[in-house]
Amino acid sequence: MIFDTKLMEILACPVCKGKLDYDKAQQELICKFDKLAYAIDRGIPVLLENEARRLTVDNETAEQES
């Protein structure tokens, strides 16, 4: 199932309520402020802080290069 990018207008980070960026390759929503990546499972964002992946410096560098 494909993630509907129209949802990006209404979705926000559950921690800081900030903007999320869509990483199509990884199928994740990224909060650059909190350095968290939220998975998208079968087209549905899993916006739970305890389920989020913490971004490392390596993740951020790779993201900026793409």
Summary of the structure (lengths in Angstrom):
residues: 66
radius of gyration: 11.1
end to end distance: 23.6
largest distance: 30.0
contacts: 152
relative contact order: 0.20
helix: 26%
strand: 26%
